[in-house]
Amino acid sequence: KSSPGNHINSVLVTVIRTAQQAKTVRFLHVAFDTTGDSFLAGDHHGNIYVFDISRNRFRLVQKTGQACTALAFSLRRTTEFLVALADYTIKCFDKDTKQLVSWMRGHEGAVSSISVHSSGRYAISTSSDTAQLWDLDSFQRKRKLNIRQSVASTFMVCTKFSDTLFCKYQLPVPDCGPKISYKAFAVTRDGKSLAAGGRSNLLHLWCLESKQLVRVIQMPTQVRTVRQLEFLPDSFDGGASQTLGVLSQDGVMRFINIHTCKLLFHMGSHDDAITTVAVSPNGRHVVAIMDNGSINVYSVQSLTQELNKPPPSRVAVVSGGEADQELSNLKVKVRSEVVQRPAKSSGRRTQVKTLRPPAGSTAEDKENELPAGLNKKRLVALLKAFGEYPAKYRMFVWRSLLCLPENHAAYSSLTDKGLHSAYLTLHDKYPIKSHKLQRGLQRVLSALAHWAAIFGEVEYLPLIAFPFVKLFQNNPMLCFEVVATVIVNWCQHWFEYFPNPPLNILSMAENVLAHHDKELLQHLVDCGITSQLYVWPLLETLFSEVLTRDEWLRLFDSIFSNHPSFLLMACVAYITCCREPLLLCSQKQDFEYFFHHRNNLDVGAMIKEAYRLMGNTPADLHPRTMLSDFTPLTKGQYPVFNHYPEFIVEYQSREREKIRLQEMEYLRERQEVSALRADFVRRQAEEEAYYAQQELLQKAEEQRRNILAQEEEKLTQQRAKLGAMKRELKVKELQLLDATRRRFLSHQQDLRATQIQGLDQEISRKMDLRERETAAAVQDLEVRQMELEAQRRRFEQVTNTLHSAFLPLS
């Protein structure tokens, strides 16, 4: 529970995750859902928890088995969430069924952030090297933006998603002054302002419409590096947040006003440092992951309680002189508050205590006081100024205007009775694509039928309840009480003519239309169109068929803020605002189509016309005189609802029960007959199948006999052919043997001739060799003879020489 004071007393709860042996498991990331009442938290072990702040509950929704690097919980399907894991993948899980919805791959590095578009259809995941755009309906990657390694500081700010991811423009960076390595960015909800910070105590604030740097904010000297920036949303700022949270390196998050540059409040300290934070979309809570791995949930209301206190009233005593002469020229507007002035005054300023009138001093003030500290007069003034309540607080305002008792026990006693028999087959008459909405509508209608018997007979009740079921699909008890309150107050006298339309209510609207636009009413009468065709379709659907969702919400902001007669005035205002196209219609089917489909209508002008009709309708024609003032549901038990002809409802109930029993008996007999017929058909089919099988077998046997005879005939023919082939082969064999013999003899003759030829060649060769040897021998003999002749001559010469030498001696 929050208490005023410093940031420590503003901590709603501290969450610590412990494992075995009291070891603390660090939380790594947190992410809020679209309502801001629940948030996801992922720890170092891969466990994902969902924390419901409004119900003070938490539960484990997934075990991923690995640490998460980013979370996103603001998808179009509110039960689904995205988690980026350490293996560079992104998985989508359902927190209710705990099933894996999709598995997205494509990053080659750790995913550092996941940014989801306000529509919940697209998401951008960023890592150190890429940014990838995903379609969350098909879970397919649409675009990929690569980042060069040479880029020293890279960031992406997405106010409006684009299918191309082309660079649209660049923001100017001041040339003078210290260079900021941008690391943290934040964009306002309206997408008009961007704040950036980094390794400096300077913050740069750009206007994204003019693409100009509009302000440089210098943080205190304790800030050296900006780690994270977050704008704090406000309900009435139209998305242009003025409060910016700056988380610095010292673990302290300082919240400043970007226009006045004043430090408003801070969270964390040097001893209790903050690592990262997440701000709820409704601006009520801030979740911080601390340096020790725990989670602190802060109440923004407690942090800003001192800032929201009104300044003390002061009375200054002005001395005489020129000031007295100019005093008459000053005009001071004083609030309607009783101011107790001191008996004596001095020259210094004196604080004066402001006395407020006690609560409940008048009946009017008591009537305007609503639960949760709201005031109906102020809400109506806000509604008239802006035309509608803030979207984020609309359900809260409606709950306060309708004074819902939240009777949990009484509602449980109705739901414990189960589905009402009248709505067991609701999906056949009103098929809805979403099974969750189908079950929610079935549950609310059954509770209404158990509350009052007539609501099991009213055919148009699903048309009344469905818009509220769609709005309060996550809280069926509130949905039931809203529908019950609408029926008790804005559906007064509707069921007095049941099962016919409320002719008395329709006549009221017709009288108002006759007073304000006789020409249009006369045209409708001339065309044979009654109020059952131009008023009742608007009432039985509560305008849900002819207005869009936003238009319907704007209208019911005014309906819930005014007397129950405002609904009838809205019907008349719708008709009068569409008088031109209605005057052009003449066929009944054209009018039927017109009042069951959307038309080109300015809902703001229609609401203004309804307010005009509320104030300008004579008292004798005003529905206010016939309808009671707003009556909330009682606390503890729901009131008895019996404003209907009970005998008709009871008769119809009995008839329906009788018909149901007859239908059950008929279905039982039909089931028995169907069983007998099925048995007869089965036996007949078996018998027919048996005879058909026998006939098939007989035909198959005859076919096989014919095939056998044909095969025997073929075999005889093949045997005759085979004998002829054998004889032919024998003749060919004999011919082949004879040819072979002749060829062998010829071969032998050729071989002998070859041998003789070889012998002849050998003889010739030897003869040639003998002749050559003989010639060689002759040549050798001739040479020998020549040598002998030469020797003889030398011998003769020697002899002659000796003879000549011995002659003188003698």
Number of C-alpha atoms within 10 A of each C-alpha: 9 16 16 15 13 15 19 17 15 23 22 18 16 14 12 14 15 12 9 7 6 8 9 14 17 20 26 23 25 25 24 24 20 19 14 21 17 20 24 24 23 26 22 18 17 21 18 24 19 22 17 15 16 9 9 9 10 14 12 15 18 20 15 15 12 15 22 29 24 25 27 23 26 27 22 18 13 15 15 21 21 25 27 24 21 17 16 18 19 23 18 20 19 18 20 10 12 14 13 13 14 16 14 16 13 12 20 13 15 19 26 16 17 22 19 23 16 16 10 18 17 22 25 20 20 23 18 17 17 17 22 19 25 21 16 19 12 9 18 14 17 13 17 18 14 12 14 11 10 6 8 8 11 13 13 9 12 15 17 8 15 11 11 11 15 9 6 5 8 8 12 10 12 12 7 6 6 10 13 19 15 20 17 20 22 21 23 21 19 12 17 17 21 19 23 22 25 23 19 19 18 21 23 20 21 22 16 17 9 11 15 14 18 12 14 16 16 13 20 11 8 11 20 16 22 25 21 22 27 21 26 25 22 18 16 13 12 12 16 18 21 18 21 24 25 24 27 27 18 20 21 22 28 20 23 22 14 20 10 8 16 12 16 16 16 17 23 21 14 10 10 15 21 26 24 21 23 19 23 22 22 16 17 18 24 21 24 25 24 21 17 15 20 20 26 22 19 24 24 19 17 23 25 17 14 14 12 10 8 7 7 9 11 12 14 13 12 13 10 8 8 8 10 11 9 9 10 8 8 7 7 6 6 7 7 8 10 11 15 10 13 12 5 5 12 11 9 10 12 15 13 15 14 14 10 10 11 7 9 12 9 10 8 10 14 12 12 15 18 18 14 11 8 14 17 20 16 12 17 18 11 14 17 13 10 10 17 21 23 17 14 17 14 15 15 12 23 17 20 19 23 21 20 19 17 18 17 12 11 15 21 12 13 18 19 9 11 12 19 17 14 20 19 11 11 17 15 9 8 11 11 14 9 9 11 13 17 18 17 21 27 24 22 27 26 25 26 24 22 19 21 17 17 24 20 22 19 15 11 13 18 20 17 18 24 24 21 18 27 15 14 18 18 14 11 18 20 22 23 24 24 23 21 24 19 20 17 21 21 24 19 18 19 22 19 17 14 18 17 10 16 18 18 14 21 20 16 19 25 19 18 22 22 16 13 16 15 13 13 19 23 13 17 21 12 11 14 12 18 16 19 16 17 22 21 20 20 23 23 19 19 20 26 22 18 21 18 14 13 11 18 17 19 20 21 19 21 23 20 20 18 18 18 23 25 24 25 27 27 27 23 27 26 25 22 19 19 18 17 11 13 17 13 10 16 15 11 14 9 12 18 14 10 17 20 17 12 14 14 9 14 12 19 14 13 22 23 16 19 25 17 13 21 21 11 11 17 12 10 9 16 21 25 16 11 15 17 15 14 18 13 20 21 13 13 13 14 16 14 8 13 12 14 18 14 14 9 14 19 14 11 17 17 12 12 16 14 12 14 14 12 12 14 12 12 13 13 12 12 14 13 12 12 14 12 12 13 13 12 12 13 12 12 12 12 12 12 12 12 12 12 12 12 12 12 12 12 12 12 12 12 12 12 12 12 12 12 12 12 12 12 12 12 12 12 12 11 12 12 12 12 12 11 12 12 12 12 12 13 12 12 12 12 12 12 13 12 12 12 12 12 12 12 12 12 12 12 12 12 12 12 12 12 12 12 12 12 12 12 12 12 12 12 12 12 12 12 12 12 12 12 12 12 12 12 12 12 12 12 12 12 12 12 12 12 12 12 12 12 12 12 12 12 12 12 12 12 12 11 11 11 11 11 10 9 9 8 7 5 4
